[in-house]
Amino acid sequence: MFSARRAISLCFVSIHSFRFRSSCASSSRARSIGCSDPSANCATGESGDGGGFGRLRDAVSRFDAIVKMRPLPPVEEFGRVLSVVVRMRHYSAAVVLIEEMGSRGVGLNVYIWGILMNCLCHLRRVELGFAVLGRVLKLGFEANSVMLNTLINGLCEGGEMDRAVRLMDEMGSLGLRPSAYTYGAILKGALAKEDRGLAMELLRKWERQNCRLNVVVYNTVIDVLCKDGLVSEAVNLCKDMVGRGVEPDVITYNSLIRGLCYLGWWREALALSIKIFGKNVEPDLLTYSYLIHGATRQGWWREALVLLDQMEREGFVADAVTYTSLVECLCSFSKCVEARRLLIDMVRRRVIPDVRTFSPEVRALFMEGMVTKAKCVIGGTSQGGVEPDVVTATY
């Protein structure tokens, strides 16, 4: 069983050892904070949600300011800065800052320890994450579900599924229960290793144990089944899910619709989309996009145009990929007028086309002997900032 004694004996290291034992923490504070995370934008220090700080150096400046205050501010103030750094995905920088907090006598609370574990797992140093857990338990803190889920997710991302499952089973020894997030992380890990058998075995086991499974957990498996072409199995799993009182959402339906369209079962996909309207689920942009792509693959351009019109009435704007599939389908049936109308509508809606959008029309015009019009299209694409490729230019 997972216990404090076992965690300490197997995983304990002092917080001070992180400075050199983590391969991602630099010997120089400036170097470590400046550009140590490959996942972050090291050129500018900018990334994603800055939480009030535009760049990493802004967050570090704030940290430097509060760490020099006397008396020291509450540890929650440090937590806010660290949360920003983590949202920027500068995990190594966060590790170094937490180490500096310890060296300056700032007492770390459970939340800060959790941030440290999260960063180490993102840096693929899960063993050090376990070491932090041992440290937490030795200091008299109680481990929480967030900490255990962090370690489980780290193990899953590292492909250590056996350890992840064992750790989940041992959560009870700490008075914790796995959550839907826990189950979802393990299923994602199994499916990432293409071990669909393990994923289904675990899911059925959890169902028998009446575990707390939600629609997100089921969607994880349904989506992969559909991508693998096992739509019938995905539909059956969806039925089982409903039988257990878990209602499908638009993500569930979109996975099934995409899978049906991929197999060429467009009529079934359309029927499923109609069923959505009878429930408290609203079709979204992906719903229409999958149906339009499915229709164009079958050569059903009329149905695709009807769906595009309905999609626009619902307030959605198709992307360049959807427009291109429609243009290709129309041009394959020599419907150049309709294709040109779509291109005009595309520009009007400020959807940026690419060379693949125009190539089908150019090809169709040349095939019908409309050389002058085809050359005008090529000239128009160049003026619009879209350079024709070799295939288009040599017609």
Helices and strands as residue ranges (DSSP letters): H 4-11, G 15-17, H 18-21, H 29-35, H 56-67, H 75-87, H 91-103, H 110-122, H 126-138, H 145-157, H 161-169, G 170-174, H 180-192, H 196-208, H 215-227, H 231-243, H 250-262, H 266-277, H 285-297, H 301-313, H 320-332, H 336-348, H 355-367, H 371-383, H 390-393
